[in-house]
């Protein structure tokens, strides 16, 4: 009888059901790096929440692709390194698709067409790119605007002032430290709109190329790239993209 009881006890223990934690694997959460200093693409509101066009778009794309995402406010100067070292799994931060960047990362299908825009301070007679010669200009380090300035005026021009973030560039413009700045059209136009009392104007450069933003992933991460492209295609097809675009930029012309 004792032997039977022992065997019964052992049998009962071995047949105990597995716990839920062991049975259910943790769902992957993809970390999205973005520099929240580019309103209306991404910024931090008064409550400390990340808001903007790319926040809403990335969430919509993730929902359409069936993946979970977590947004990380990442300084621009370290944003590409954060992708390479695994701190972020993808970048959605007004990143222009270029051949040089394609050497180190892969890009989704484009989701935004952009161009550079010249922000001109009050009192300056600047109506074309050529008028910037001899003027002090500000750009954000490592951006397309920086590349444009180097192409126009040389990499070591003493008149080009570089800053780590766009808010610092705009602060320099406001203080009169420069005559003009170069930046992405969506950001610059939004800034002028919200500072209409300061007398700023904008100039489009005829020789400024069209640019396209894409979501960047680590080189070779084809699985994530396929999910993002599927999500982008879906939000464009079902009208979600157009609604978000109109919310932040107005109706497309």
C-alpha positions as CSV (number, residue, x, y, z in Angstrom):
1,X,0.0,0.0,0.0
2,X,2.8,2.4,0.8
3,X,4.5,1.6,-2.5
4,X,1.3,2.3,-4.4
5,X,0.9,5.6,-2.6
6,X,4.4,6.7,-3.4
7,X,4.0,5.8,-7.1
8,X,0.7,7.7,-7.2
9,X,2.3,10.7,-5.7
10,X,5.2,10.6,-8.2
11,X,2.7,10.1,-11.0
12,X,0.7,13.1,-9.9
13,X,3.7,15.4,-9.8
14,X,5.0,14.4,-13.2
15,X,1.6,15.2,-14.8
16,X,1.4,18.8,-13.4
17,X,0.5,21.2,-16.2
18,X,3.1,23.7,-17.5
19,X,2.6,27.2,-16.3
20,X,1.3,29.9,-18.7
21,X,4.6,31.8,-18.6
22,X,6.5,28.8,-19.9
23,X,3.9,28.0,-22.6
24,X,3.5,31.5,-24.0
25,X,6.6,33.0,-25.7
26,X,7.1,36.8,-25.3
27,X,6.1,38.8,-28.4
28,X,8.8,40.7,-30.0
29,X,8.7,44.5,-29.5
30,X,10.6,46.5,-32.1
31,X,12.4,49.6,-30.8
32,X,11.9,52.6,-33.0
33,X,14.6,55.3,-32.9
34,X,13.6,58.9,-33.7
35,X,15.0,62.3,-32.8
36,X,12.0,64.1,-31.3
37,X,13.1,67.6,-32.4
38,X,11.6,67.7,-35.9
39,X,8.0,69.0,-35.5
40,X,5.6,68.2,-37.0
41,X,7.3,64.8,-37.8
42,X,8.1,64.1,-34.1
43,X,8.4,66.2,-31.0
44,X,7.7,66.1,-27.3
45,X,4.5,67.7,-26.0
46,X,4.0,69.5,-22.7
47,X,3.2,66.3,-21.0
48,X,6.4,64.6,-22.2
49,X,4.6,62.4,-24.8
50,X,6.1,61.8,-28.2
51,X,3.8,63.2,-30.9
52,X,3.8,63.9,-34.6
53,X,3.3,62.6,-38.1
54,X,5.9,59.9,-38.0
55,X,4.7,58.7,-34.5
56,X,1.2,58.2,-35.9
57,X,2.4,56.8,-39.2
58,X,4.8,54.3,-37.7
59,X,2.1,53.1,-35.2
60,X,-0.4,52.7,-38.1
61,X,2.2,50.8,-40.2
62,X,3.0,48.5,-37.2
63,X,-0.7,47.8,-36.6
64,X,-1.2,47.0,-40.3
65,X,1.9,44.7,-40.2
66,X,0.9,43.0,-37.0
67,X,3.9,44.0,-35.0
68,X,4.5,45.9,-31.7
69,X,6.7,48.9,-31.5
70,X,8.3,51.1,-28.8
71,X,9.4,54.6,-29.5
72,X,12.8,55.8,-28.3
73,X,13.8,59.5,-28.4
74,X,17.3,59.3,-29.7
75,X,19.8,62.1,-30.3
76,X,20.4,62.6,-34.0
77,X,24.2,62.5,-33.8
78,X,24.0,58.9,-32.5
79,X,20.9,57.7,-34.2
80,X,22.6,55.6,-36.9
81,X,25.0,54.0,-34.4
82,X,21.9,53.1,-32.3
83,X,20.6,51.0,-35.2
84,X,23.9,49.3,-35.8
85,X,24.6,48.4,-32.2
86,X,21.0,47.1,-31.6
87,X,19.7,49.9,-29.3
88,X,17.1,50.4,-31.9
89,X,15.6,48.0,-34.5
90,X,14.4,50.6,-37.0
91,X,14.6,54.3,-37.5
92,X,11.7,56.6,-38.5
93,X,13.1,60.1,-38.1
94,X,12.8,61.9,-41.4
95,X,15.7,59.8,-42.7
96,X,16.5,60.6,-46.3
97,X,17.2,57.6,-48.5
98,X,20.7,58.0,-50.0
99,X,23.1,55.7,-51.8
100,X,25.7,56.3,-49.1
101,X,23.3,55.4,-46.3
102,X,22.3,52.3,-48.2
103,X,25.8,51.0,-47.7
104,X,25.2,50.6,-44.0
105,X,21.4,50.1,-43.7
106,X,18.4,49.0,-45.6
107,X,15.4,51.1,-46.3
108,X,11.7,50.5,-46.7
109,X,9.7,51.9,-49.6
110,X,9.6,55.7,-49.4
111,X,6.7,57.2,-47.4
112,X,7.4,60.9,-47.8
113,X,8.7,63.2,-50.5
114,X,10.7,66.2,-49.3
115,X,13.1,68.9,-50.3
116,X,15.4,71.4,-48.6
117,X,14.1,74.8,-47.9
118,X,16.0,78.0,-47.0
119,X,14.8,79.8,-43.9
120,X,15.5,83.5,-44.2
121,X,15.6,85.9,-41.2
122,X,13.9,89.2,-41.2
123,X,15.6,92.0,-43.2
124,X,17.7,89.7,-45.4
125,X,17.5,90.1,-49.2
126,X,17.8,86.4,-50.0
127,X,15.5,85.2,-52.8
128,X,17.6,82.4,-54.4
129,X,20.4,80.0,-53.5
130,X,23.1,82.2,-55.0
131,X,22.2,85.0,-52.5
132,X,23.6,82.8,-49.7
133,X,27.1,83.4,-50.8
134,X,28.9,85.3,-48.1
135,X,26.0,84.9,-45.7
136,X,26.1,83.0,-42.4
137,X,24.0,79.9,-42.5
138,X,23.0,77.2,-40.0
139,X,22.4,73.5,-40.5
140,X,22.1,70.4,-38.4
141,X,25.2,68.2,-38.4
142,X,25.0,65.1,-40.6
143,X,21.7,65.9,-42.2
144,X,20.9,66.4,-45.9
145,X,21.0,70.2,-45.2
146,X,24.6,69.8,-44.1
147,X,25.5,67.9,-47.3
148,X,23.8,70.6,-49.4
149,X,25.7,73.4,-47.6
150,X,29.0,71.5,-48.2
151,X,28.2,71.1,-51.8
152,X,27.4,74.7,-52.3
153,X,30.0,76.4,-50.1
154,X,32.6,73.7,-49.3
155,X,33.1,71.5,-46.3
156,X,35.1,74.0,-44.4
157,X,33.3,77.2,-45.1
158,X,33.6,79.5,-42.1
159,X,30.2,80.9,-42.8
160,X,28.5,77.5,-42.2
161,X,27.6,76.9,-38.5
162,X,26.6,73.3,-37.5
163,X,24.5,72.3,-34.6
164,X,23.5,69.0,-33.1
165,X,19.8,69.5,-33.4
166,X,17.3,71.5,-35.3
167,X,16.0,73.4,-32.3
168,X,19.5,74.7,-31.8
169,X,19.6,75.8,-35.4
170,X,16.3,77.6,-35.1
171,X,17.4,79.2,-31.8
172,X,20.5,80.5,-33.7
173,X,18.2,81.9,-36.4
174,X,16.0,83.6,-33.8
175,X,18.9,85.2,-32.0
176,X,20.3,86.7,-35.2
177,X,23.5,84.6,-35.1
178,X,23.0,83.6,-38.7
179,X,21.3,85.1,-41.8
180,X,19.6,81.9,-42.9
181,X,19.3,78.2,-42.3
182,X,18.7,75.2,-44.5
183,X,16.4,72.4,-43.4
184,X,13.7,69.9,-44.5
185,X,10.7,71.7,-46.0
186,X,8.1,70.1,-43.7
187,X,9.9,71.2,-40.6
188,X,10.9,74.7,-41.8
189,X,7.4,75.4,-43.2
190,X,5.8,74.3,-39.9
191,X,8.3,76.6,-37.9
192,X,7.4,79.6,-40.1
193,X,3.7,78.9,-39.7
194,X,4.0,78.9,-35.9
195,X,6.2,82.0,-35.7
196,X,4.4,84.2,-38.1
197,X,5.2,87.3,-36.0
198,X,8.9,87.1,-36.5
199,X,9.0,88.0,-40.2
200,X,10.7,84.9,-41.4
201,X,10.4,83.9,-45.1
202,X,11.4,80.8,-47.0
203,X,13.1,80.2,-50.4
204,X,13.0,77.1,-52.5
205,X,16.2,76.3,-54.3
206,X,15.7,75.4,-58.0
207,X,18.7,73.1,-57.8
208,X,17.6,71.3,-54.6
209,X,16.9,67.7,-55.4
210,X,13.7,65.9,-54.3
211,X,14.3,63.6,-51.4
212,X,12.5,60.6,-50.0
213,X,12.2,59.4,-46.4
214,X,12.2,55.7,-45.6
215,X,12.2,53.6,-42.5
216,X,15.7,52.3,-41.9
217,X,16.6,48.8,-40.6
218,X,19.8,47.0,-40.0
219,X,21.6,45.8,-43.1
220,X,20.2,42.4,-44.1
221,X,17.1,42.5,-41.8
222,X,14.8,41.4,-44.7
223,X,12.1,39.9,-42.4
224,X,11.4,43.2,-40.6
225,X,11.8,45.1,-43.9
226,X,9.1,43.0,-45.5
227,X,6.7,43.6,-42.6
228,X,7.2,47.3,-42.8
229,X,6.7,47.5,-46.6
230,X,3.5,45.4,-46.2
231,X,2.3,47.8,-43.5
232,X,3.2,50.9,-45.6
233,X,1.4,49.6,-48.6
234,X,-1.7,48.8,-46.5
235,X,-2.0,52.3,-44.9
236,X,-1.6,53.9,-48.3
237,X,-4.2,51.7,-49.8
238,X,-6.9,52.1,-47.1
239,X,-6.6,55.9,-46.8
240,X,-4.9,56.0,-43.4
241,X,-1.8,57.7,-44.9
242,X,-3.8,60.4,-46.6
243,X,-5.7,61.2,-43.4
244,X,-2.4,61.5,-41.4
245,X,-0.8,63.6,-44.1
246,X,-3.7,66.0,-44.1
247,X,-3.7,66.2,-40.3
248,X,-0.2,67.5,-40.2
249,X,0.5,69.1,-43.6
250,X,-2.9,69.9,-45.1
251,X,-4.3,68.5,-48.3
252,X,-1.9,67.4,-51.0
253,X,-1.9,69.9,-53.9
